[in-house]
Amino acid sequence: MKKKDKKSKSNFKKWIRQIHLYLGLLTGAVVFVVAITGCLWVFQEEIKALTNDLPEIEVRNTAVLTPLKAKALAEEVLPGRYVHGTLYGEENEPVEVIFYEMEPEFYQSVFLHPYTGEVLKVEDHMTGFFHFILDGHMYLWLPHEIGSQVVGWSTFIFFLMLVTGIILWWPKNKKMNKQRFSFDWKKTTKWKRKNFDLHSVMGFYVSFLAVVIVFTGLVMVFEWFAEGVYKSMGGEKEVVFTIPENTSGAFIATENPPIESLIEDLKKEYPEALDLEIHYPYTDTSSIYVEVAYQDGVYYSADYRFYDQNTLEEIETPSVYGVYEDAGFSEKVLRMNYDIHVGAIAGLPGKIIAFFASLICASLPVTGFLLWYGRKFKKKSPRFRARELEFT
């Protein structure tokens, strides 16, 4: 009976090993690219802040540019392009007018002096090192429809590999515990052994963090996955970001549209806000939506508020993206997803952990491939080669 148990256990591990191997060979290159680009993306905000060349504005006791005035001035720089929104930061920072179009993708910003309207800088977000890195991380530099699916399903397979990897790692007996938990290297230890330890020991320690990173990545890639996670926590709202319609009907044009006074009203209502991003209505019947950010470096705690174009009456959204304080547990968890993914939820220490976790994840396909290659194409002994020559 014991022999049968050992045999069945051995067969189970054999099947797991085969699944782990073939999944690794199938997605190794994709996992490497996604992990290494994710590793480089983690500190993009900090690096951009260090290289920021925008001037510091002298604060004046006068009103800043209104949303429509800022929009009009920026459209003179990029005529014919769609203005997505305008970002108002600290009093000594320029106003950023953001242009974004999905098809074909266009993403640029015009930075204006908040008091005079002078154009200070035009930035193309579709160029530069970090755009290249993000494009690789999300789409493998492929067309977005194809790349997102390849990355998404490869990430899902990597999740299965983490599970099978833990099963393979699990020591057979107590004697192997020390070997599986640490590097027991000597001067005589060969590189193959070192490579195996790097794959198994490092893989085990990073697997728990990797599961979190991979899981949150799947939430961002697949809408059905995000909805499933949200609903499983008891959530009842819409997962997709939704802009509600005006309660007063279609926009009624006036000489001084209500949106012009919105920025000053918001600054008075939310003096603790770090920045306010006003998004212009997409249609005559859609509401104005404003993102109110309170913390630097994270997104989950921002408020998403929606206002009627005609009355500036606040409107409730049916989606999870509303006022953070009013959000339930499931809404808050879902909104924390990106900040958990990049480690920002735990501040700088969290980002450092995410950086090294991604770096180790990138090494796993490499060490795993070397393990497979070493076993598949290992050198034959001289005696065997001599025997082989006799039959040629």
SEDREN-480961 format. One record per residue (C-alpha): residue number from 1; residue in three letters; chain; x, y, z. Coordinates in steps of 0.25 Angstrom, whole numbers, plus 5000, padded with zeros to 4 digits. Example, Ala and Ser with C-alpha at 12.3 -4.5 7.8 and 13.67 -1.06 7.14 Angstrom:
% residues 2
i->1; aa->ALA; ch->A; east->5049; north->4982; up->5031
i->2; aa->SER; ch->A; east->5055; north->4996; up->5029
This chain:
% residues 392
i->1; aa->MET; ch->A; east->5000; north->5000; up->5000
i->2; aa->LYS; ch->A; east->5011; north->5009; up->5003
i->3; aa->LYS; ch->A; east->5018; north->5006; up->4990
i->4; aa->LYS; ch->A; east->5006; north->5010; up->4983
i->5; aa->ASP; ch->A; east->5005; north->5023; up->4990
i->6; aa->LYS; ch->A; east->5019; north->5026; up->4987
i->7; aa->LYS; ch->A; east->5017; north->5022; up->4972
i->8; aa->SER; ch->A; east->5004; north->5031; up->4971
i->9; aa->LYS; ch->A; east->5011; north->5042; up->4978
i->10; aa->SER; ch->A; east->5023; north->5041; up->4968
i->11; aa->ASN; ch->A; east->5014; north->5040; up->4956
i->12; aa->PHE; ch->A; east->5006; north->5053; up->4961
i->13; aa->LYS; ch->A; east->5019; north->5061; up->4962
i->14; aa->LYS; ch->A; east->5024; north->5056; up->4949
i->15; aa->TRP; ch->A; east->5011; north->5061; up->4942
i->16; aa->ILE; ch->A; east->5013; north->5074; up->4950
i->17; aa->ARG; ch->A; east->5027; north->5075; up->4945
i->18; aa->GLN; ch->A; east->5023; north->5073; up->4931
i->19; aa->ILE; ch->A; east->5012; north->5084; up->4932
i->20; aa->HIS; ch->A; east->5022; north->5093; up->4938
i->21; aa->LEU; ch->A; east->5032; north->5091; up->4927
i->22; aa->TYR; ch->A; east->5023; north->5092; up->4915
i->23; aa->LEU; ch->A; east->5016; north->5105; up->4921
i->24; aa->GLY; ch->A; east->5029; north->5111; up->4924
i->25; aa->LEU; ch->A; east->5035; north->5108; up->4910
i->26; aa->LEU; ch->A; east->5022; north->5113; up->4904
i->27; aa->THR; ch->A; east->5021; north->5127; up->4911
i->28; aa->GLY; ch->A; east->5036; north->5129; up->4916
i->29; aa->ALA; ch->A; east->5039; north->5140; up->4907
i->30; aa->VAL; ch->A; east->5026; north->5147; up->4909
i->31; aa->VAL; ch->A; east->5028; north->5146; up->4924
i->32; aa->PHE; ch->A; east->5042; north->5151; up->4924
i->33; aa->VAL; ch->A; east->5038; north->5164; up->4916
i->34; aa->VAL; ch->A; east->5026; north->5167; up->4924
i->35; aa->ALA; ch->A; east->5034; north->5165; up->4937
i->36; aa->ILE; ch->A; east->5046; north->5173; up->4933
i->37; aa->THR; ch->A; east->5038; north->5184; up->4927
i->38; aa->GLY; ch->A; east->5029; north->5184; up->4940
i->39; aa->CYS; ch->A; east->5042; north->5185; up->4948
i->40; aa->LEU; ch->A; east->5047; north->5197; up->4940
i->41; aa->TRP; ch->A; east->5033; north->5204; up->4941
i->42; aa->VAL; ch->A; east->5032; north->5204; up->4956
i->43; aa->PHE; ch->A; east->5040; north->5216; up->4959
i->44; aa->GLN; ch->A; east->5035; north->5224; up->4946
i->45; aa->GLU; ch->A; east->5028; north->5235; up->4955
i->46; aa->GLU; ch->A; east->5041; north->5237; up->4963
i->47; aa->ILE; ch->A; east->5050; north->5238; up->4951
i->48; aa->LYS; ch->A; east->5041; north->5247; up->4944
i->49; aa->ALA; ch->A; east->5040; north->5257; up->4956
i->50; aa->LEU; ch->A; east->5055; north->5257; up->4956
i->51; aa->THR; ch->A; east->5056; north->5261; up->4941
i->52; aa->ASN; ch->A; east->5044; north->5271; up->4942
i->53; aa->ASP; ch->A; east->5048; north->5284; up->4934
i->54; aa->LEU; ch->A; east->5036; north->5292; up->4937
i->55; aa->PRO; ch->A; east->5038; north->5305; up->4944
i->56; aa->GLU; ch->A; east->5033; north->5308; up->4958
i->57; aa->ILE; ch->A; east->5022; north->5319; up->4957
i->58; aa->GLU; ch->A; east->5021; north->5331; up->4966
i->59; aa->VAL; ch->A; east->5008; north->5331; up->4973
i->60; aa->ARG; ch->A; east->4999; north->5343; up->4971
i->61; aa->ASN; ch->A; east->4987; north->5348; up->4978
i->62; aa->THR; ch->A; east->4979; north->5346; up->4965
i->63; aa->ALA; ch->A; east->4970; north->5336; up->4959
i->64; aa->VAL; ch->A; east->4976; north->5325; up->4951
i->65; aa->LEU; ch->A; east->4972; north->5321; up->4936
i->66; aa->THR; ch->A; east->4957; north->5316; up->4936
i->67; aa->PRO; ch->A; east->4955; north->5302; up->4929
i->68; aa->LEU; ch->A; east->4950; north->5307; up->4916
i->69; aa->LYS; ch->A; east->4960; north->5318; up->4915
i->70; aa->ALA; ch->A; east->4971; north->5308; up->4917
i->71; aa->LYS; ch->A; east->4965; north->5299; up->4907
i->72; aa->ALA; ch->A; east->4964; north->5310; up->4897
i->73; aa->LEU; ch->A; east->4978; north->5314; up->4898
i->74; aa->ALA; ch->A; east->4983; north->5299; up->4898
i->75; aa->GLU; ch->A; east->4975; north->5297; up->4885
i->76; aa->GLU; ch->A; east->4983; north->5308; up->4878
i->77; aa->VAL; ch->A; east->4995; north->5300; up->4880
i->78; aa->LEU; ch->A; east->4989; north->5286; up->4876
i->79; aa->PRO; ch->A; east->4977; north->5290; up->4867
i->80; aa->GLY; ch->A; east->4967; north->5279; up->4863
i->81; aa->ARG; ch->A; east->4971; north->5270; up->4875
i->82; aa->TYR; ch->A; east->4962; north->5266; up->4886
i->83; aa->VAL; ch->A; east->4964; north->5272; up->4899
i->84; aa->HIS; ch->A; east->4962; north->5261; up->4910
i->85; aa->GLY; ch->A; east->4963; north->5270; up->4922
i->86; aa->THR; ch->A; east->4971; north->5280; up->4930
i->87; aa->LEU; ch->A; east->4979; north->5277; up->4942
i->88; aa->TYR; ch->A; east->4981; north->5288; up->4953
i->89; aa->GLY; ch->A; east->4992; north->5285; up->4963
i->90; aa->GLU; ch->A; east->4999; north->5293; up->4974
i->91; aa->GLU; ch->A; east->4998; north->5309; up->4973
i->92; aa->ASN; ch->A; east->5012; north->5309; up->4968
i->93; aa->GLU; ch->A; east->5011; north->5299; up->4957
i->94; aa->PRO; ch->A; east->5007; north->5300; up->4942
i->95; aa->VAL; ch->A; east->4993; north->5297; up->4938
i->96; aa->GLU; ch->A; east->4993; north->5284; up->4929
i->97; aa->VAL; ch->A; east->4983; north->5283; up->4918
i->98; aa->ILE; ch->A; east->4983; north->5268; up->4913
i->99; aa->PHE; ch->A; east->4979; north->5263; up->4899
i->100; aa->TYR; ch->A; east->4975; north->5249; up->4897
i->101; aa->GLU; ch->A; east->4969; north->5241; up->4886
i->102; aa->MET; ch->A; east->4968; north->5226; up->4885
i->103; aa->GLU; ch->A; east->4968; north->5223; up->4870
i->104; aa->PRO; ch->A; east->4978; north->5226; up->4865
i->105; aa->GLU; ch->A; east->4984; north->5228; up->4879
i->106; aa->PHE; ch->A; east->4989; north->5242; up->4882
i->107; aa->TYR; ch->A; east->4993; north->5247; up->4896
i->108; aa->GLN; ch->A; east->5000; north->5260; up->4898
i->109; aa->SER; ch->A; east->5000; north->5271; up->4908
i->110; aa->VAL; ch->A; east->5001; north->5286; up->4907
i->111; aa->PHE; ch->A; east->5006; north->5293; up->4920
i->112; aa->LEU; ch->A; east->5001; north->5307; up->4922
i->113; aa->HIS; ch->A; east->5005; north->5318; up->4932
i->114; aa->PRO; ch->A; east->4993; north->5318; up->4942
i->115; aa->TYR; ch->A; east->4991; north->5333; up->4942
i->116; aa->THR; ch->A; east->4996; north->5338; up->4928
i->117; aa->GLY; ch->A; east->4993; north->5326; up->4919
i->118; aa->GLU; ch->A; east->5007; north->5326; up->4913
i->119; aa->VAL; ch->A; east->5011; north->5313; up->4907
i->120; aa->LEU; ch->A; east->5022; north->5307; up->4915
i->121; aa->LYS; ch->A; east->5024; north->5293; up->4909
i->122; aa->VAL; ch->A; east->5017; north->5283; up->4900
i->123; aa->GLU; ch->A; east->5020; north->5269; up->4904
i->124; aa->ASP; ch->A; east->5017; north->5256; up->4895
i->125; aa->HIS; ch->A; east->5014; north->5245; up->4904
i->126; aa->MET; ch->A; east->5015; north->5235; up->4893
i->127; aa->THR; ch->A; east->5030; north->5236; up->4892
i->128; aa->GLY; ch->A; east->5041; north->5234; up->4902
i->129; aa->PHE; ch->A; east->5047; north->5223; up->4910
i->130; aa->PHE; ch->A; east->5036; north->5220; up->4919
i->131; aa->HIS; ch->A; east->5025; north->5220; up->4908
i->132; aa->PHE; ch->A; east->5034; north->5210; up->4901
i->133; aa->ILE; ch->A; east->5034; north->5202; up->4914
i->134; aa->LEU; ch->A; east->5019; north->5203; up->4917
i->135; aa->ASP; ch->A; east->5016; north->5198; up->4903
i->136; aa->GLY; ch->A; east->5025; north->5186; up->4904
i->137; aa->HIS; ch->A; east->5019; north->5183; up->4918
i->138; aa->MET; ch->A; east->5005; north->5184; up->4913
i->139; aa->TYR; ch->A; east->5005; north->5180; up->4899
i->140; aa->LEU; ch->A; east->5019; north->5174; up->4895
i->141; aa->TRP; ch->A; east->5020; north->5185; up->4885
i->142; aa->LEU; ch->A; east->5009; north->5178; up->4877
i->143; aa->PRO; ch->A; east->4996; north->5184; up->4872
i->144; aa->HIS; ch->A; east->4988; north->5187; up->4885
i->145; aa->GLU; ch->A; east->4977; north->5177; up->4882
i->146; aa->ILE; ch->A; east->4987; north->5165; up->4880
i->147; aa->GLY; ch->A; east->4997; north->5169; up->4890
i->148; aa->SER; ch->A; east->4987; north->5171; up->4902
i->149; aa->GLN; ch->A; east->4982; north->5157; up->4899
i->150; aa->VAL; ch->A; east->4996; north->5151; up->4898
i->151; aa->VAL; ch->A; east->5001; north->5158; up->4911
i->152; aa->GLY; ch->A; east->4988; north->5154; up->4918
i->153; aa->TRP; ch->A; east->4987; north->5140; up->4915
i->154; aa->SER; ch->A; east->5002; north->5138; up->4917
i->155; aa->THR; ch->A; east->5001; north->5145; up->4931
i->156; aa->PHE; ch->A; east->4989; north->5135; up->4934
i->157; aa->ILE; ch->A; east->4999; north->5123; up->4930
i->158; aa->PHE; ch->A; east->5010; north->5129; up->4939
i->159; aa->PHE; ch->A; east->5000; north->5129; up->4951
i->160; aa->LEU; ch->A; east->4998; north->5114; up->4948
i->161; aa->MET; ch->A; east->5013; north->5112; up->4947
i->162; aa->LEU; ch->A; east->5015; north->5119; up->4961
i->163; aa->VAL; ch->A; east->5005; north->5109; up->4967
i->164; aa->THR; ch->A; east->5012; north->5097; up->4960
i->165; aa->GLY; ch->A; east->5025; north->5102; up->4964
i->166; aa->ILE; ch->A; east->5022; north->5102; up->4979
i->167; aa->ILE; ch->A; east->5017; north->5088; up->4977
i->168; aa->LEU; ch->A; east->5030; north->5084; up->4971
i->169; aa->TRP; ch->A; east->5038; north->5092; up->4981
i->170; aa->TRP; ch->A; east->5032; north->5085; up->4993
i->171; aa->PRO; ch->A; east->5042; north->5076; up->5000
i->172; aa->LYS; ch->A; east->5041; north->5061; up->5000
i->173; aa->ASN; ch->A; east->5046; north->5060; up->5014
i->174; aa->LYS; ch->A; east->5052; north->5068; up->5026
i->175; aa->LYS; ch->A; east->5066; north->5066; up->5021
i->176; aa->MET; ch->A; east->5063; north->5074; up->5008
i->177; aa->ASN; ch->A; east->5057; north->5086; up->5016
i->178; aa->LYS; ch->A; east->5070; north->5093; up->5018
i->179; aa->GLN; ch->A; east->5074; north->5091; up->5003
i->180; aa->ARG; ch->A; east->5061; north->5097; up->4998
i->181; aa->PHE; ch->A; east->5061; north->5109; up->5008
i->182; aa->SER; ch->A; east->5075; north->5114; up->5006
i->183; aa->PHE; ch->A; east->5087; north->5113; up->4997
i->184; aa->ASP; ch->A; east->5097; north->5103; up->5001
i->185; aa->TRP; ch->A; east->5108; north->5106; up->4992
i->186; aa->LYS; ch->A; east->5123; north->5102; up->4993
i->187; aa->LYS; ch->A; east->5135; north->5104; up->4985
i->188; aa->THR; ch->A; east->5132; north->5091; up->4978
i->189; aa->THR; ch->A; east->5118; north->5094; up->4975
i->190; aa->LYS; ch->A; east->5116; north->5094; up->4960
i->191; aa->TRP; ch->A; east->5108; north->5105; up->4952
i->192; aa->LYS; ch->A; east->5097; north->5095; up->4949
i->193; aa->ARG; ch->A; east->5094; north->5093; up->4963
i->194; aa->LYS; ch->A; east->5095; north->5108; up->4966
i->195; aa->ASN; ch->A; east->5085; north->5110; up->4954
i->196; aa->PHE; ch->A; east->5075; north->5100; up->4960
i->197; aa->ASP; ch->A; east->5076; north->5107; up->4974
i->198; aa->LEU; ch->A; east->5074; north->5121; up->4968
i->199; aa->HIS; ch->A; east->5062; north->5116; up->4961
i->200; aa->SER; ch->A; east->5056; north->5108; up->4972
i->201; aa->VAL; ch->A; east->5060; north->5115; up->4985
i->202; aa->MET; ch->A; east->5058; north->5129; up->4979
i->203; aa->GLY; ch->A; east->5045; north->5125; up->4972
i->204; aa->PHE; ch->A; east->5039; north->5120; up->4985
i->205; aa->TYR; ch->A; east->5042; north->5133; up->4992
i->206; aa->VAL; ch->A; east->5037; north->5142; up->4981
i->207; aa->SER; ch->A; east->5025; north->5133; up->4978
i->208; aa->PHE; ch->A; east->5016; north->5139; up->4989
i->209; aa->LEU; ch->A; east->5019; north->5153; up->4984
i->210; aa->ALA; ch->A; east->5018; north->5149; up->4970
i->211; aa->VAL; ch->A; east->5004; north->5143; up->4972
i->212; aa->VAL; ch->A; east->4999; north->5157; up->4977
i->213; aa->ILE; ch->A; east->5006; north->5164; up->4965
i->214; aa->VAL; ch->A; east->5000; north->5154; up->4955
i->215; aa->PHE; ch->A; east->4987; north->5154; up->4961
i->216; aa->THR; ch->A; east->4986; north->5169; up->4961
i->217; aa->GLY; ch->A; east->4991; north->5169; up->4947
i->218; aa->LEU; ch->A; east->4980; north->5160; up->4942
i->219; aa->VAL; ch->A; east->4969; north->5169; up->4949
i->220; aa->MET; ch->A; east->4975; north->5181; up->4940
i->221; aa->VAL; ch->A; east->4975; north->5172; up->4927
i->222; aa->PHE; ch->A; east->4962; north->5165; up->4927
i->223; aa->GLU; ch->A; east->4949; north->5172; up->4930
i->224; aa->TRP; ch->A; east->4942; north->5159; up->4933
i->225; aa->PHE; ch->A; east->4953; north->5155; up->4943
i->226; aa->ALA; ch->A; east->4952; north->5168; up->4950
i->227; aa->GLU; ch->A; east->4937; north->5167; up->4951
i->228; aa->GLY; ch->A; east->4938; north->5153; up->4956
i->229; aa->VAL; ch->A; east->4947; north->5157; up->4967
i->230; aa->TYR; ch->A; east->4938; north->5169; up->4971
i->231; aa->LYS; ch->A; east->4925; north->5161; up->4971
i->232; aa->SER; ch->A; east->4932; north->5150; up->4979
i->233; aa->MET; ch->A; east->4934; north->5161; up->4990
i->234; aa->GLY; ch->A; east->4920; north->5165; up->4990
i->235; aa->GLY; ch->A; east->4921; north->5177; up->4981
i->236; aa->GLU; ch->A; east->4908; north->5181; up->4974
i->237; aa->LYS; ch->A; east->4913; north->5193; up->4965
i->238; aa->GLU; ch->A; east->4918; north->5194; up->4951
i->239; aa->VAL; ch->A; east->4933; north->5191; up->4950
i->240; aa->VAL; ch->A; east->4934; north->5199; up->4937
i->241; aa->PHE; ch->A; east->4937; north->5214; up->4939
i->242; aa->THR; ch->A; east->4923; north->5221; up->4936
i->243; aa->ILE; ch->A; east->4921; north->5236; up->4934
i->244; aa->PRO; ch->A; east->4906; north->5239; up->4938
i->245; aa->GLU; ch->A; east->4897; north->5247; up->4929
i->246; aa->ASN; ch->A; east->4892; north->5261; up->4933
i->247; aa->THR; ch->A; east->4880; north->5261; up->4942
i->248; aa->SER; ch->A; east->4875; north->5274; up->4935
i->249; aa->GLY; ch->A; east->4876; north->5269; up->4921
i->250; aa->ALA; ch->A; east->4884; north->5275; up->4909
i->251; aa->PHE; ch->A; east->4894; north->5286; up->4912
i->252; aa->ILE; ch->A; east->4888; north->5300; up->4910
i->253; aa->ALA; ch->A; east->4898; north->5310; up->4904
i->254; aa->THR; ch->A; east->4900; north->5323; up->4912
i->255; aa->GLU; ch->A; east->4910; north->5334; up->4912
i->256; aa->ASN; ch->A; east->4917; north->5329; up->4925
i->257; aa->PRO; ch->A; east->4916; north->5314; up->4925
i->258; aa->PRO; ch->A; east->4915; north->5308; up->4940
i->259; aa->ILE; ch->A; east->4928; north->5300; up->4937
i->260; aa->GLU; ch->A; east->4936; north->5313; up->4937
i->261; aa->SER; ch->A; east->4933; north->5315; up->4952
i->262; aa->LEU; ch->A; east->4936; north->5300; up->4956
i->263; aa->ILE; ch->A; east->4951; north->5301; up->4958
i->264; aa->GLU; ch->A; east->4949; north->5312; up->4969
i->265; aa->ASP; ch->A; east->4938; north->5305; up->4975
i->266; aa->LEU; ch->A; east->4945; north->5292; up->4976
i->267; aa->LYS; ch->A; east->4958; north->5299; up->4982
i->268; aa->LYS; ch->A; east->4949; north->5305; up->4993
i->269; aa->GLU; ch->A; east->4942; north->5292; up->4996
i->270; aa->TYR; ch->A; east->4954; north->5283; up->4996
i->271; aa->PRO; ch->A; east->4966; north->5292; up->5001
i->272; aa->GLU; ch->A; east->4974; north->5279; up->5005
i->273; aa->ALA; ch->A; east->4974; north->5274; up->4990
i->274; aa->LEU; ch->A; east->4987; north->5272; up->4984
i->275; aa->ASP; ch->A; east->4982; north->5274; up->4970
i->276; aa->LEU; ch->A; east->4968; north->5275; up->4963
i->277; aa->GLU; ch->A; east->4966; north->5269; up->4949
i->278; aa->ILE; ch->A; east->4954; north->5275; up->4941
i->279; aa->HIS; ch->A; east->4949; north->5266; up->4929
i->280; aa->TYR; ch->A; east->4941; north->5273; up->4919
i->281; aa->PRO; ch->A; east->4927; north->5266; up->4916
i->282; aa->TYR; ch->A; east->4928; north->5257; up->4904
i->283; aa->THR; ch->A; east->4914; north->5260; up->4899
i->284; aa->ASP; ch->A; east->4903; north->5271; up->4902
i->285; aa->THR; ch->A; east->4896; north->5262; up->4911
i->286; aa->SER; ch->A; east->4908; north->5256; up->4919
i->287; aa->SER; ch->A; east->4912; north->5261; up->4932
i->288; aa->ILE; ch->A; east->4926; north->5268; up->4936
i->289; aa->TYR; ch->A; east->4935; north->5259; up->4944
i->290; aa->VAL; ch->A; east->4945; north->5263; up->4953
i->291; aa->GLU; ch->A; east->4957; north->5255; up->4959
i->292; aa->VAL; ch->A; east->4961; north->5260; up->4973
i->293; aa->ALA; ch->A; east->4974; north->5255; up->4978
i->294; aa->TYR; ch->A; east->4979; north->5255; up->4992
i->295; aa->GLN; ch->A; east->4991; north->5247; up->4993
i->296; aa->ASP; ch->A; east->5004; north->5248; up->4984
i->297; aa->GLY; ch->A; east->5008; north->5235; up->4977
i->298; aa->VAL; ch->A; east->4995; north->5227; up->4979
i->299; aa->TYR; ch->A; east->4982; north->5227; up->4972
i->300; aa->TYR; ch->A; east->4972; north->5218; up->4980
i->301; aa->SER; ch->A; east->4968; north->5229; up->4990
i->302; aa->ALA; ch->A; east->4964; north->5240; up->4979
i->303; aa->ASP; ch->A; east->4950; north->5244; up->4979
i->304; aa->TYR; ch->A; east->4942; north->5244; up->4965
i->305; aa->ARG; ch->A; east->4931; north->5254; up->4966
i->306; aa->PHE; ch->A; east->4921; north->5257; up->4955
i->307; aa->TYR; ch->A; east->4914; north->5270; up->4952
i->308; aa->ASP; ch->A; east->4902; north->5274; up->4944
i->309; aa->GLN; ch->A; east->4907; north->5284; up->4932
i->310; aa->ASN; ch->A; east->4895; north->5293; up->4934
i->311; aa->THR; ch->A; east->4894; north->5294; up->4950
i->312; aa->LEU; ch->A; east->4907; north->5288; up->4955
i->313; aa->GLU; ch->A; east->4898; north->5279; up->4964
i->314; aa->GLU; ch->A; east->4906; north->5267; up->4968
i->315; aa->ILE; ch->A; east->4902; north->5254; up->4962
i->316; aa->GLU; ch->A; east->4904; north->5240; up->4967
i->317; aa->THR; ch->A; east->4911; north->5230; up->4958
i->318; aa->PRO; ch->A; east->4907; north->5215; up->4957
i->319; aa->SER; ch->A; east->4921; north->5210; up->4956
i->320; aa->VAL; ch->A; east->4931; north->5207; up->4967
i->321; aa->TYR; ch->A; east->4939; north->5220; up->4964
i->322; aa->GLY; ch->A; east->4932; north->5230; up->4972
i->323; aa->VAL; ch->A; east->4935; north->5237; up->4986
i->324; aa->TYR; ch->A; east->4945; north->5229; up->4993
i->325; aa->GLU; ch->A; east->4939; north->5231; up->5007
i->326; aa->ASP; ch->A; east->4926; north->5225; up->5002
i->327; aa->ALA; ch->A; east->4932; north->5213; up->4996
i->328; aa->GLY; ch->A; east->4930; north->5199; up->5002
i->329; aa->PHE; ch->A; east->4940; north->5189; up->5005
i->330; aa->SER; ch->A; east->4939; north->5182; up->4991
i->331; aa->GLU; ch->A; east->4940; north->5196; up->4984
i->332; aa->LYS; ch->A; east->4952; north->5200; up->4992
i->333; aa->VAL; ch->A; east->4960; north->5187; up->4989
i->334; aa->LEU; ch->A; east->4957; north->5188; up->4974
i->335; aa->ARG; ch->A; east->4961; north->5203; up->4974
i->336; aa->MET; ch->A; east->4974; north->5199; up->4981
i->337; aa->ASN; ch->A; east->4978; north->5189; up->4970
i->338; aa->TYR; ch->A; east->4988; north->5197; up->4962
i->339; aa->ASP; ch->A; east->4995; north->5203; up->4974
i->340; aa->ILE; ch->A; east->4996; north->5189; up->4980
i->341; aa->HIS; ch->A; east->5001; north->5184; up->4966
i->342; aa->VAL; ch->A; east->5013; north->5194; up->4966
i->343; aa->GLY; ch->A; east->5015; north->5194; up->4981
i->344; aa->ALA; ch->A; east->5011; north->5208; up->4983
i->345; aa->ILE; ch->A; east->5001; north->5204; up->4993
i->346; aa->ALA; ch->A; east->5012; north->5203; up->5003
i->347; aa->GLY; ch->A; east->5020; north->5215; up->4999
i->348; aa->LEU; ch->A; east->5035; north->5215; up->4995
i->349; aa->PRO; ch->A; east->5038; north->5202; up->5002
i->350; aa->GLY; ch->A; east->5026; north->5195; up->4995
i->351; aa->LYS; ch->A; east->5032; north->5200; up->4981
i->352; aa->ILE; ch->A; east->5046; north->5195; up->4985
i->353; aa->ILE; ch->A; east->5039; north->5181; up->4988
i->354; aa->ALA; ch->A; east->5031; north->5181; up->4975
i->355; aa->PHE; ch->A; east->5044; north->5185; up->4968
i->356; aa->PHE; ch->A; east->5052; north->5173; up->4973
i->357; aa->ALA; ch->A; east->5040; north->5163; up->4972
i->358; aa->SER; ch->A; east->5039; north->5167; up->4957
i->359; aa->LEU; ch->A; east->5054; north->5165; up->4955
i->360; aa->ILE; ch->A; east->5054; north->5152; up->4961
i->361; aa->CYS; ch->A; east->5041; north->5148; up->4953
i->362; aa->ALA; ch->A; east->5049; north->5152; up->4940
i->363; aa->SER; ch->A; east->5060; north->5143; up->4944
i->364; aa->LEU; ch->A; east->5051; north->5130; up->4946
i->365; aa->PRO; ch->A; east->5049; north->5128; up->4931
i->366; aa->VAL; ch->A; east->5064; north->5129; up->4929
i->367; aa->THR; ch->A; east->5068; north->5120; up->4940
i->368; aa->GLY; ch->A; east->5057; north->5110; up->4936
i->369; aa->PHE; ch->A; east->5061; north->5110; up->4921
i->370; aa->LEU; ch->A; east->5076; north->5107; up->4925
i->371; aa->LEU; ch->A; east->5071; north->5095; up->4934
i->372; aa->TRP; ch->A; east->5063; north->5090; up->4923
i->373; aa->TYR; ch->A; east->5074; north->5092; up->4913
i->374; aa->GLY; ch->A; east->5084; north->5085; up->4922
i->375; aa->ARG; ch->A; east->5076; north->5073; up->4924
i->376; aa->LYS; ch->A; east->5071; north->5072; up->4909
i->377; aa->PHE; ch->A; east->5085; north->5074; up->4903
i->378; aa->LYS; ch->A; east->5094; north->5070; up->4914
i->379; aa->LYS; ch->A; east->5108; north->5065; up->4909
i->380; aa->LYS; ch->A; east->5109; north->5050; up->4907
i->381; aa->SER; ch->A; east->5121; north->5043; up->4914
i->382; aa->PRO; ch->A; east->5133; north->5040; up->4905
i->383; aa->ARG; ch->A; east->5130; north->5025; up->4907
i->384; aa->PHE; ch->A; east->5116; north->5027; up->4901
i->385; aa->ARG; ch->A; east->5121; north->5035; up->4890
i->386; aa->ALA; ch->A; east->5131; north->5025; up->4886
i->387; aa->ARG; ch->A; east->5120; north->5014; up->4886
i->388; aa->GLU; ch->A; east->5111; north->5023; up->4878
i->389; aa->LEU; ch->A; east->5122; north->5025; up->4867
i->390; aa->GLU; ch->A; east->5124; north->5010; up->4865
i->391; aa->PHE; ch->A; east->5110; north->5009; up->4859
i->392; aa->THR; ch->A; east->5112; north->5021; up->4850
